Amino acid sequence: MAQNILRNYSTKTFCKTYFIKSSFSTRASGGWFRSFLTPAEEKKLYLGITSAFREKLVEQSNKSAQSYSNIIEHAIISAKPIPPKITKMSGGLSVAARMEQLRLDLDEAGQQKDIKQLKELQFEMDKNEFMTVAMYNRLIRAYIWSDTLELAQAVLRNKLRERGLLPTTRTFIYLIQAHLKKDQLREAKDLVEQMKQLSLLTTLRTSFDCNVMMSYYQVCGNTDAIEDLWSDIMKHADTIKPGPSLFVHYVDYLLSTRQQDRVIVQTARTFLSRQQDDVHLNLHQYMTWIKAIHILTNTKDTSDTQVAENLLFYLIKNTSSSKSVWEKASEAIEDITNAYLKEDQELKIITFYYKLRKSTSVNVPNEVFRPQTMRTIEKILGRIEQDKEMITELQSDMTLIKA
């Protein structure tokens, strides 16, 4: 039986192999055509097939060409004409020169509250294609300076939409600030909602914008939003570059809500680490930080007293001298002196006093030192005279100060 199976398998394999080989051989040699067609008939059939193929190819190419032609023609007919690039304006001024002059004209008209002039400038802006959102923002600010908030609002509501221009963060910030000054909270909320829809609330990247939004959140009583905003400011501090105004705004909020002292202390430390010496503090900013110094000198962390001292020197160096300034400085000096006294840091008191007296950047008048402060200093000096080790340590500190 096994032999029969093997024989049958071999026969089938042989027949299959033969059929394939013979078929391939026949096709390769053209024998199949020769079985049915004469050479003349075979040539005629070949020419007929190739001719039909060429006709079909030409027909298909014509359809494609016509289709492309229709698309191009439709695009040309429906497309808006491209305006020529404007390099000159009436009067021979270049666009860049006129834009710069327009900025100056808008600012001047706004500061002078010249509404007629602002309307004329807006008319010029509306008829020119090269106007940007930034220029319209300047127009909005000028209208606000002129106490015509309704005209400023109309620029956002009508003109930007007509020109197909998308408002920016600054567009809304100018208007929100103006409405807050007029106690128009509902209108401010509408603008904030529009900012939210445009995803502009998460892209506040200037100190001015953050200041306005902090004011808005304070009016709304939204403490969570204030904390989120401050966290974002610190996260992007290198970009936002928060200055004295923004820091004081936040510290004012902390003081008004009686936040934990450590938050104020940390804010003071951050403020000192990020400030430049070429700034000028106004009286309100100065007074706010004096309050912070009082907190710094009443914590359990002794290092906070040194922060308070550094902060005081920064304040009196960058604030114009006045009676009010020195009265508050006198309070801060006493707070710092008492804090060092509690910490048993008598040498730091003398060093602090010496720096106030001898510093070339701070000219402190005599009346700033209260009688109680001077008595404390005299007692310490009396003890130092009898202690050689204290004298040596004090002399070392003085040398460092002079260096």
C-alpha beads as a LAMMPS data file, in Angstrom:
LAMMPS data file: protein, C-alpha beads

403 atoms
402 bonds

1 atom types
1 bond types

-500.0 500.0 xlo xhi
-500.0 500.0 ylo yhi
-500.0 500.0 zlo zhi

Masses

1 110.0

Atoms # bond

1 1 1 0.000 0.000 0.000
2 1 1 2.862 2.292 0.832
3 1 1 4.317 1.642 -2.619
4 1 1 0.980 2.575 -4.263
5 1 1 0.810 5.870 -2.289
6 1 1 4.406 6.689 -3.246
7 1 1 3.725 5.852 -6.887
8 1 1 0.576 8.012 -7.003
9 1 1 2.426 10.976 -5.339
10 1 1 5.315 10.710 -7.778
11 1 1 2.967 10.586 -10.763
12 1 1 1.030 13.646 -9.619
13 1 1 4.229 15.598 -8.936
14 1 1 5.670 14.700 -12.320
15 1 1 2.496 15.679 -14.162
16 1 1 2.240 19.008 -12.280
17 1 1 5.909 19.862 -12.937
18 1 1 5.618 18.948 -16.538
19 1 1 2.470 21.039 -17.019
20 1 1 4.151 24.090 -15.599
21 1 1 7.301 23.646 -17.638
22 1 1 5.463 22.942 -20.839
23 1 1 3.111 25.881 -20.351
24 1 1 6.009 28.273 -19.660
25 1 1 7.905 26.914 -22.650
26 1 1 4.927 27.312 -24.943
27 1 1 4.234 30.885 -23.813
28 1 1 7.851 31.859 -24.005
29 1 1 8.212 30.627 -27.565
30 1 1 4.899 32.100 -28.765
31 1 1 3.679 28.669 -29.750
32 1 1 0.227 29.276 -28.303
33 1 1 -0.394 32.229 -30.654
34 1 1 1.028 30.343 -33.586
35 1 1 -1.538 27.595 -32.943
36 1 1 -4.384 29.992 -33.746
37 1 1 -2.972 33.085 -35.639
38 1 1 -0.905 33.582 -38.733
39 1 1 2.056 36.024 -38.476
40 1 1 0.100 38.673 -40.406
41 1 1 -2.907 38.309 -38.106
42 1 1 -0.687 38.421 -35.025
43 1 1 0.940 41.704 -36.178
44 1 1 -2.448 43.252 -36.959
45 1 1 -3.770 42.329 -33.485
46 1 1 -0.655 43.817 -31.810
47 1 1 -0.986 47.089 -33.721
48 1 1 -4.677 47.302 -32.862
49 1 1 -4.060 46.819 -29.141
50 1 1 -1.280 49.431 -28.947
51 1 1 -3.304 51.949 -30.971
52 1 1 -6.312 51.577 -28.653
53 1 1 -4.043 51.972 -25.619
54 1 1 -2.565 55.209 -26.977
55 1 1 -6.030 56.663 -27.702
56 1 1 -7.185 55.825 -24.180
57 1 1 -4.050 57.406 -22.683
58 1 1 -4.527 60.642 -24.660
59 1 1 -8.194 60.793 -23.641
60 1 1 -7.315 60.381 -19.953
61 1 1 -4.571 63.024 -20.177
62 1 1 -6.981 65.514 -21.727
63 1 1 -9.441 64.956 -18.874
64 1 1 -6.717 65.559 -16.260
65 1 1 -5.470 68.671 -18.036
66 1 1 -9.007 70.048 -18.289
67 1 1 -9.598 69.286 -14.600
68 1 1 -6.455 71.165 -13.556
69 1 1 -7.390 74.020 -15.864
70 1 1 -10.817 74.288 -14.230
71 1 1 -9.295 74.343 -10.730
72 1 1 -6.823 77.081 -11.629
73 1 1 -9.484 79.133 -13.378
74 1 1 -11.802 78.848 -10.366
75 1 1 -9.026 79.895 -7.987
76 1 1 -8.197 82.941 -10.102
77 1 1 -11.836 84.041 -10.328
78 1 1 -12.692 83.515 -6.632
79 1 1 -9.450 84.754 -5.071
80 1 1 -9.278 88.240 -3.581
81 1 1 -6.749 90.480 -5.257
82 1 1 -3.502 90.862 -3.273
83 1 1 -3.074 94.486 -2.301
84 1 1 0.185 96.022 -3.445
85 1 1 2.842 96.349 -0.751
86 1 1 2.665 99.860 0.645
87 1 1 6.019 101.469 1.224
88 1 1 5.001 105.106 0.935
89 1 1 2.053 107.073 2.242
90 1 1 0.582 110.388 1.344
91 1 1 3.084 113.139 1.937
92 1 1 5.987 110.895 0.958
93 1 1 6.400 109.308 4.407
94 1 1 7.324 105.651 4.614
95 1 1 4.937 103.322 6.446
96 1 1 7.430 102.823 9.277
97 1 1 7.921 106.589 9.702
98 1 1 4.180 107.291 9.700
99 1 1 3.514 104.451 12.172
100 1 1 6.056 105.902 14.567
101 1 1 4.577 109.392 14.185
102 1 1 1.088 107.976 14.695
103 1 1 2.167 106.412 17.989
104 1 1 3.418 109.769 19.185
105 1 1 0.273 111.556 17.971
106 1 1 -2.004 109.068 19.758
107 1 1 -0.103 109.400 23.038
108 1 1 -0.053 113.184 22.866
109 1 1 -3.746 113.477 22.007
110 1 1 -4.638 111.044 24.794
111 1 1 -2.594 112.885 27.411
112 1 1 -4.144 116.188 26.349
113 1 1 -7.628 114.599 26.299
114 1 1 -8.083 115.829 22.732
115 1 1 -10.993 113.639 21.660
116 1 1 -11.445 115.417 18.314
117 1 1 -7.839 114.713 17.373
118 1 1 -8.172 111.073 18.477
119 1 1 -11.218 110.581 16.247
120 1 1 -9.314 112.031 13.288
121 1 1 -6.408 109.695 13.960
122 1 1 -8.802 106.750 14.212
123 1 1 -10.339 107.713 10.852
124 1 1 -6.877 107.574 9.308
125 1 1 -6.207 104.229 10.939
126 1 1 -9.496 102.736 9.759
127 1 1 -8.880 103.536 6.097
128 1 1 -5.340 102.108 6.015
129 1 1 -4.674 98.393 5.632
130 1 1 -1.387 98.299 7.520
131 1 1 -2.828 98.961 11.004
132 1 1 -2.027 96.369 13.674
133 1 1 -3.706 95.309 16.903
134 1 1 -0.879 96.974 18.828
135 1 1 -1.749 100.325 17.241
136 1 1 -5.436 99.919 18.075
137 1 1 -4.435 99.048 21.646
138 1 1 -2.656 102.393 21.752
139 1 1 -5.837 104.073 20.520
140 1 1 -7.839 102.321 23.280
141 1 1 -5.394 103.576 25.899
142 1 1 -5.563 107.116 24.507
143 1 1 -9.373 107.109 24.688
144 1 1 -9.166 105.880 28.293
145 1 1 -6.741 108.686 29.156
146 1 1 -9.290 111.084 27.665
147 1 1 -12.036 109.727 29.965
148 1 1 -14.003 108.355 27.009
149 1 1 -14.225 104.711 28.019
150 1 1 -17.230 104.125 25.757
151 1 1 -15.137 105.027 22.675
152 1 1 -12.341 102.744 23.854
153 1 1 -14.828 99.921 24.317
154 1 1 -16.225 100.544 20.828
155 1 1 -12.784 99.943 19.306
156 1 1 -12.802 96.406 20.726
157 1 1 -16.466 95.758 20.026
158 1 1 -16.604 97.121 16.464
159 1 1 -13.354 98.123 14.805
160 1 1 -11.221 95.078 15.595
161 1 1 -14.011 92.801 14.455
162 1 1 -14.520 94.764 11.237
163 1 1 -10.823 94.579 10.435
164 1 1 -10.633 90.882 11.287
165 1 1 -8.042 91.549 13.994
166 1 1 -7.838 89.331 17.083
167 1 1 -7.595 91.266 20.383
168 1 1 -4.548 90.651 22.553
169 1 1 -4.088 90.391 26.310
170 1 1 -3.204 94.089 26.473
171 1 1 -6.437 95.032 24.635
172 1 1 -8.487 93.576 27.493
173 1 1 -6.141 94.652 30.297
174 1 1 -6.462 98.352 29.420
175 1 1 -10.253 98.092 29.447
176 1 1 -10.460 95.955 32.615
177 1 1 -8.295 98.450 34.497
178 1 1 -10.462 101.342 33.298
179 1 1 -13.705 99.646 34.390
180 1 1 -12.246 98.762 37.806
181 1 1 -11.339 102.432 38.379
182 1 1 -14.975 103.310 37.712
183 1 1 -16.220 100.468 39.976
184 1 1 -17.835 98.805 36.963
185 1 1 -17.216 95.223 38.051
186 1 1 -19.850 93.651 35.799
187 1 1 -18.240 95.104 32.670
188 1 1 -14.819 93.970 33.890
189 1 1 -16.157 90.448 34.435
190 1 1 -17.484 90.350 30.864
191 1 1 -14.037 91.238 29.546
192 1 1 -12.350 88.606 31.730
193 1 1 -14.801 86.030 30.401
194 1 1 -13.821 86.970 26.844
195 1 1 -10.158 86.582 27.791
196 1 1 -10.921 83.142 29.181
197 1 1 -12.606 82.105 25.921
198 1 1 -9.528 83.216 23.988
199 1 1 -7.188 81.407 26.455
200 1 1 -5.455 84.690 27.324
201 1 1 -5.601 84.380 31.123
202 1 1 -2.844 81.785 31.152
203 1 1 -0.454 83.918 29.095
204 1 1 0.067 86.933 31.367
205 1 1 3.736 87.694 30.870
206 1 1 4.237 91.324 31.964
207 1 1 4.229 92.914 35.408
208 1 1 1.584 95.436 34.314
209 1 1 -0.876 92.777 33.130
210 1 1 -0.410 90.756 36.328
211 1 1 -0.955 93.846 38.465
212 1 1 -4.297 94.594 36.812
213 1 1 -5.513 91.003 37.109
214 1 1 -4.483 90.880 40.774
215 1 1 -6.582 94.011 41.367
216 1 1 -9.512 92.359 39.611
217 1 1 -9.253 89.184 41.704
218 1 1 -9.004 91.261 44.888
219 1 1 -12.180 93.174 44.045
220 1 1 -13.904 89.861 43.333
221 1 1 -12.585 88.396 46.607
222 1 1 -11.104 85.445 44.713
223 1 1 -8.171 84.502 46.954
224 1 1 -7.543 81.202 45.149
225 1 1 -7.109 83.044 41.855
226 1 1 -4.648 85.462 43.499
227 1 1 -2.532 82.601 44.832
228 1 1 -2.619 80.837 41.462
229 1 1 -1.604 84.066 39.751
230 1 1 1.294 84.647 42.166
231 1 1 2.456 81.073 41.708
232 1 1 2.468 81.614 37.938
233 1 1 4.370 84.911 38.384
234 1 1 7.085 83.170 40.385
235 1 1 7.210 80.314 37.888
236 1 1 7.788 82.729 35.011
237 1 1 9.633 85.420 36.991
238 1 1 12.495 85.620 34.492
239 1 1 9.995 86.549 31.779
240 1 1 7.554 88.675 33.800
241 1 1 10.295 90.419 35.796
242 1 1 8.085 91.422 38.743
243 1 1 9.095 94.830 40.055
244 1 1 8.443 96.702 43.329
245 1 1 4.876 97.539 42.318
246 1 1 3.811 93.928 41.788
247 1 1 5.569 92.687 44.935
248 1 1 3.992 95.422 47.051
249 1 1 0.592 94.663 45.556
250 1 1 0.912 91.051 46.701
251 1 1 2.282 91.990 50.145
252 1 1 -0.609 94.449 50.600
253 1 1 -2.979 91.581 49.887
254 1 1 -1.163 89.317 52.375
255 1 1 -1.270 91.992 55.086
256 1 1 -4.960 92.721 54.491
257 1 1 -5.951 89.061 54.732
258 1 1 -3.658 88.338 57.712
259 1 1 -1.852 85.542 55.940
260 1 1 0.754 83.458 57.753
261 1 1 3.887 85.431 58.540
262 1 1 6.101 82.902 56.760
263 1 1 4.474 83.788 53.425
264 1 1 5.339 87.466 53.919
265 1 1 8.866 86.561 55.038
266 1 1 9.433 84.401 51.970
267 1 1 8.054 87.124 49.725
268 1 1 10.466 89.655 51.279
269 1 1 13.398 87.310 50.698
270 1 1 12.378 86.781 47.073
271 1 1 11.909 90.528 46.594
272 1 1 15.443 91.290 47.787
273 1 1 16.928 88.568 45.598
274 1 1 15.295 89.906 42.429
275 1 1 15.526 93.708 42.760
276 1 1 17.895 96.119 41.096
277 1 1 19.529 99.106 42.790
278 1 1 18.477 101.632 40.151
279 1 1 14.773 101.655 41.070
280 1 1 12.735 104.306 42.853
281 1 1 10.122 103.388 45.447
282 1 1 7.118 105.580 46.093
283 1 1 5.887 106.329 49.599
284 1 1 3.171 103.655 49.578
285 1 1 5.644 100.951 48.547
286 1 1 8.057 102.090 51.249
287 1 1 5.364 102.046 53.963
288 1 1 4.191 98.572 52.974
289 1 1 7.676 97.100 53.314
290 1 1 8.156 98.848 56.690
291 1 1 5.136 96.829 57.880
292 1 1 6.835 93.694 56.565
293 1 1 9.989 94.575 58.541
294 1 1 7.906 94.587 61.726
295 1 1 6.804 91.023 60.932
296 1 1 10.347 89.924 60.046
297 1 1 11.633 91.085 63.452
298 1 1 9.001 89.119 65.349
299 1 1 9.446 85.603 64.014
300 1 1 11.126 82.627 65.666
301 1 1 13.731 82.400 62.898
302 1 1 16.706 84.551 63.901
303 1 1 17.892 84.793 60.291
304 1 1 14.800 86.880 59.505
305 1 1 16.250 89.806 61.475
306 1 1 19.156 89.989 59.040
307 1 1 16.646 90.000 56.181
308 1 1 14.824 92.863 57.882
309 1 1 18.084 94.816 58.149
310 1 1 18.924 94.255 54.470
311 1 1 15.412 95.280 53.487
312 1 1 15.611 98.522 55.490
313 1 1 18.880 99.532 53.815
314 1 1 17.339 98.817 50.421
315 1 1 14.279 100.920 51.241
316 1 1 16.027 104.032 52.525
317 1 1 18.530 103.856 49.673
318 1 1 15.825 103.769 46.982
319 1 1 13.226 106.126 48.490
320 1 1 13.339 109.918 48.416
321 1 1 14.020 111.437 51.829
322 1 1 11.078 112.980 53.641
323 1 1 9.798 113.407 57.165
324 1 1 7.414 110.463 56.786
325 1 1 10.174 108.235 55.451
326 1 1 12.505 108.882 58.385
327 1 1 9.728 108.558 60.965
328 1 1 8.972 105.053 59.719
329 1 1 12.670 104.257 59.404
330 1 1 13.039 105.158 63.074
331 1 1 10.401 102.558 63.983
332 1 1 12.123 99.913 61.838
333 1 1 15.548 100.633 63.388
334 1 1 14.100 100.149 66.847
335 1 1 12.383 96.898 65.779
336 1 1 15.631 95.505 64.371
337 1 1 17.660 96.600 67.421
338 1 1 15.199 94.950 69.837
339 1 1 15.152 91.753 67.753
340 1 1 18.950 91.470 67.880
341 1 1 18.809 92.174 71.616
342 1 1 16.359 89.289 72.168
343 1 1 18.650 87.022 70.160
344 1 1 21.623 88.046 72.318
345 1 1 23.365 89.496 69.237
346 1 1 24.787 92.681 70.746
347 1 1 27.668 92.955 68.286
348 1 1 25.183 92.891 65.390
349 1 1 23.438 95.905 66.956
350 1 1 26.671 97.893 67.010
351 1 1 27.524 96.792 63.460
352 1 1 24.017 97.781 62.311
353 1 1 24.386 101.194 63.949
354 1 1 27.835 101.691 62.426
355 1 1 26.557 100.852 58.917
356 1 1 23.721 103.372 59.284
357 1 1 26.154 106.073 60.396
358 1 1 28.997 105.442 57.995
359 1 1 27.334 104.118 54.836
360 1 1 27.979 106.411 51.873
361 1 1 24.758 105.380 50.123
362 1 1 22.537 106.175 53.131
363 1 1 22.717 109.527 54.908
364 1 1 20.705 108.938 58.083
365 1 1 19.882 112.041 60.169
366 1 1 20.555 111.991 63.937
367 1 1 16.909 112.353 64.922
368 1 1 16.123 108.938 63.402
369 1 1 17.799 107.217 66.357
370 1 1 15.331 107.181 69.221
371 1 1 16.497 107.774 72.821
372 1 1 15.708 104.182 73.751
373 1 1 17.793 102.894 70.835
374 1 1 20.738 105.118 71.758
375 1 1 20.632 103.999 75.428
376 1 1 20.755 100.373 74.300
377 1 1 23.755 101.079 72.074
378 1 1 25.597 102.978 74.865
379 1 1 25.143 100.088 77.290
380 1 1 26.501 97.604 74.748
381 1 1 29.502 99.825 74.007
382 1 1 30.213 100.056 77.753
383 1 1 30.326 96.278 78.051
384 1 1 32.450 95.939 74.910
385 1 1 35.119 98.243 76.367
386 1 1 35.609 95.769 79.233
387 1 1 35.680 92.688 76.955
388 1 1 38.787 92.324 74.764
389 1 1 37.337 89.401 72.787
390 1 1 34.263 91.467 71.864
391 1 1 36.492 94.373 70.840
392 1 1 38.495 92.100 68.527
393 1 1 35.325 90.634 66.995
394 1 1 33.800 94.085 66.550
395 1 1 36.945 95.414 64.873
396 1 1 36.805 92.476 62.469
397 1 1 33.189 93.297 61.592
398 1 1 34.048 96.962 61.022
399 1 1 36.880 95.999 58.692
400 1 1 34.497 93.903 56.605
401 1 1 32.045 96.809 56.385
402 1 1 34.742 99.209 55.183
403 1 1 35.898 96.661 52.589

Bonds

1 1 1 2
2 1 2 3
3 1 3 4
4 1 4 5
5 1 5 6
6 1 6 7
7 1 7 8
8 1 8 9
9 1 9 10
10 1 10 11
11 1 11 12
12 1 12 13
13 1 13 14
14 1 14 15
15 1 15 16
16 1 16 17
17 1 17 18
18 1 18 19
19 1 19 20
20 1 20 21
21 1 21 22
22 1 22 23
23 1 23 24
24 1 24 25
25 1 25 26
26 1 26 27
27 1 27 28
28 1 28 29
29 1 29 30
30 1 30 31
31 1 31 32
32 1 32 33
33 1 33 34
34 1 34 35
35 1 35 36
36 1 36 37
37 1 37 38
38 1 38 39
39 1 39 40
40 1 40 41
41 1 41 42
42 1 42 43
43 1 43 44
44 1 44 45
45 1 45 46
46 1 46 47
47 1 47 48
48 1 48 49
49 1 49 50
50 1 50 51
51 1 51 52
52 1 52 53
53 1 53 54
54 1 54 55
55 1 55 56
56 1 56 57
57 1 57 58
58 1 58 59
59 1 59 60
60 1 60 61
61 1 61 62
62 1 62 63
63 1 63 64
64 1 64 65
65 1 65 66
66 1 66 67
67 1 67 68
68 1 68 69
69 1 69 70
70 1 70 71
71 1 71 72
72 1 72 73
73 1 73 74
74 1 74 75
75 1 75 76
76 1 76 77
77 1 77 78
78 1 78 79
79 1 79 80
80 1 80 81
81 1 81 82
82 1 82 83
83 1 83 84
84 1 84 85
85 1 85 86
86 1 86 87
87 1 87 88
88 1 88 89
89 1 89 90
90 1 90 91
91 1 91 92
92 1 92 93
93 1 93 94
94 1 94 95
95 1 95 96
96 1 96 97
97 1 97 98
98 1 98 99
99 1 99 100
100 1 100 101
101 1 101 102
102 1 102 103
103 1 103 104
104 1 104 105
105 1 105 106
106 1 106 107
107 1 107 108
108 1 108 109
109 1 109 110
110 1 110 111
111 1 111 112
112 1 112 113
113 1 113 114
114 1 114 115
115 1 115 116
116 1 116 117
117 1 117 118
118 1 118 119
119 1 119 120
120 1 120 121
121 1 121 122
122 1 122 123
123 1 123 124
124 1 124 125
125 1 125 126
126 1 126 127
127 1 127 128
128 1 128 129
129 1 129 130
130 1 130 131
131 1 131 132
132 1 132 133
133 1 133 134
134 1 134 135
135 1 135 136
136 1 136 137
137 1 137 138
138 1 138 139
139 1 139 140
140 1 140 141
141 1 141 142
142 1 142 143
143 1 143 144
144 1 144 145
145 1 145 146
146 1 146 147
147 1 147 148
148 1 148 149
149 1 149 150
150 1 150 151
151 1 151 152
152 1 152 153
153 1 153 154
154 1 154 155
155 1 155 156
156 1 156 157
157 1 157 158
158 1 158 159
159 1 159 160
160 1 160 161
161 1 161 162
162 1 162 163
163 1 163 164
164 1 164 165
165 1 165 166
166 1 166 167
167 1 167 168
168 1 168 169
169 1 169 170
170 1 170 171
171 1 171 172
172 1 172 173
173 1 173 174
174 1 174 175
175 1 175 176
176 1 176 177
177 1 177 178
178 1 178 179
179 1 179 180
180 1 180 181
181 1 181 182
182 1 182 183
183 1 183 184
184 1 184 185
185 1 185 186
186 1 186 187
187 1 187 188
188 1 188 189
189 1 189 190
190 1 190 191
191 1 191 192
192 1 192 193
193 1 193 194
194 1 194 195
195 1 195 196
196 1 196 197
197 1 197 198
198 1 198 199
199 1 199 200
200 1 200 201
201 1 201 202
202 1 202 203
203 1 203 204
204 1 204 205
205 1 205 206
206 1 206 207
207 1 207 208
208 1 208 209
209 1 209 210
210 1 210 211
211 1 211 212
212 1 212 213
213 1 213 214
214 1 214 215
215 1 215 216
216 1 216 217
217 1 217 218
218 1 218 219
219 1 219 220
220 1 220 221
221 1 221 222
222 1 222 223
223 1 223 224
224 1 224 225
225 1 225 226
226 1 226 227
227 1 227 228
228 1 228 229
229 1 229 230
230 1 230 231
231 1 231 232
232 1 232 233
233 1 233 234
234 1 234 235
235 1 235 236
236 1 236 237
237 1 237 238
238 1 238 239
239 1 239 240
240 1 240 241
241 1 241 242
242 1 242 243
243 1 243 244
244 1 244 245
245 1 245 246
246 1 246 247
247 1 247 248
248 1 248 249
249 1 249 250
250 1 250 251
251 1 251 252
252 1 252 253
253 1 253 254
254 1 254 255
255 1 255 256
256 1 256 257
257 1 257 258
258 1 258 259
259 1 259 260
260 1 260 261
261 1 261 262
262 1 262 263
263 1 263 264
264 1 264 265
265 1 265 266
266 1 266 267
267 1 267 268
268 1 268 269
269 1 269 270
270 1 270 271
271 1 271 272
272 1 272 273
273 1 273 274
274 1 274 275
275 1 275 276
276 1 276 277
277 1 277 278
278 1 278 279
279 1 279 280
280 1 280 281
281 1 281 282
282 1 282 283
283 1 283 284
284 1 284 285
285 1 285 286
286 1 286 287
287 1 287 288
288 1 288 289
289 1 289 290
290 1 290 291
291 1 291 292
292 1 292 293
293 1 293 294
294 1 294 295
295 1 295 296
296 1 296 297
297 1 297 298
298 1 298 299
299 1 299 300
300 1 300 301
301 1 301 302
302 1 302 303
303 1 303 304
304 1 304 305
305 1 305 306
306 1 306 307
307 1 307 308
308 1 308 309
309 1 309 310
310 1 310 311
311 1 311 312
312 1 312 313
313 1 313 314
314 1 314 315
315 1 315 316
316 1 316 317
317 1 317 318
318 1 318 319
319 1 319 320
320 1 320 321
321 1 321 322
322 1 322 323
323 1 323 324
324 1 324 325
325 1 325 326
326 1 326 327
327 1 327 328
328 1 328 329
329 1 329 330
330 1 330 331
331 1 331 332
332 1 332 333
333 1 333 334
334 1 334 335
335 1 335 336
336 1 336 337
337 1 337 338
338 1 338 339
339 1 339 340
340 1 340 341
341 1 341 342
342 1 342 343
343 1 343 344
344 1 344 345
345 1 345 346
346 1 346 347
347 1 347 348
348 1 348 349
349 1 349 350
350 1 350 351
351 1 351 352
352 1 352 353
353 1 353 354
354 1 354 355
355 1 355 356
356 1 356 357
357 1 357 358
358 1 358 359
359 1 359 360
360 1 360 361
361 1 361 362
362 1 362 363
363 1 363 364
364 1 364 365
365 1 365 366
366 1 366 367
367 1 367 368
368 1 368 369
369 1 369 370
370 1 370 371
371 1 371 372
372 1 372 373
373 1 373 374
374 1 374 375
375 1 375 376
376 1 376 377
377 1 377 378
378 1 378 379
379 1 379 380
380 1 380 381
381 1 381 382
382 1 382 383
383 1 383 384
384 1 384 385
385 1 385 386
386 1 386 387
387 1 387 388
388 1 388 389
389 1 389 390
390 1 390 391
391 1 391 392
392 1 392 393
393 1 393 394
394 1 394 395
395 1 395 396
396 1 396 397
397 1 397 398
398 1 398 399
399 1 399 400
400 1 400 401
401 1 401 402
402 1 402 403
